[in-house]
């Protein structure tokens, strides 16, 4: 009898959907944040984003074609998303050769060395960002001042989280943080733009609410409790929600199909853990920002979370001890 059951690698999507449809849906959701980036950083944001996408697509094509000896699938949208998200996680004045190294690490080491889409353990864009942050800390922590645009000789400034940790008197207003007029990486500027992307993806059912909302709520609750006992900017929930890469990470990177849990309960465990780890690193860690490290750490725990939360098959015998 012919075997009609086809088992393919993750990510698995429901009938009527496809990997390409969902990937390009995510790209549409990223448009508001991209428009804010171009408005704030001008041509540099466009150049960094375009080159990052080209690097990721090019490296994936070369590795698939000449090393893995298989047909490249660079137009399924996954390499494009990795390129956009990697660009969104770096300063607009980052040297191009450093960006190329980040793309090579994200695609070549984190994605393709595990077998390509559906087999990678860690989110490629996040791993690429952390690789660059550890390897080139000076270049990765120097941001152009938003009100002068992104030019090679632009005045540089600290991010909100850096000021929060070291010079709390220099913080911008909550309004500026929400709309995106403070120092930071290209795609993390505007919380409003990222929330519009979240609304679009929820509307199109590209993702569910469990991961992004659990991250946002856990950060708000954790910092809110601390703020009740010590009402200083360091513990202000609104500052933590609207600054840094929290919204970008919660909406677009923690929700990656391949590296996040499959069950709803697992998603909640995953999201709450990311939120708590993020706040812990921000408040007591060496780095002002912690969301990338939190997501990468929880990527490693995803298989365990899936194993713990996946329902038992009907009739399966559970062994005790």
Buried (B, 14 or more C-beta within 10 A) or exposed (E): EEEEEEEEEEBEBEEEBEBBEBBBBBBEBBEBBBEBBBBBBBEBBBBBBEBBBBBBBBBBBBBBEEEBEEEBBBEBBBBBBBBBBBBBBBBBBBEEEBBBBBBBBBBBBBBBBBEBBBEBBBBBBBBBBBBBBEEBEEBBBBBBBBEBBBBEEBEBBBBBBBBBBEEEEEBBEBEBBBBBBBBBBBBBBBBBBBBBBBEBBBEBEBBEBBBBBBBBBBBBBBBBEBBEEEEEBBBBBBBBBBBBBBBBBBBBBBBBBBBBBBBEBBBBBBBBBBBBBBBEBBBEBEBBBBBBBBBBBBBEBBEEBBEEBEEEEEEEEEEEE
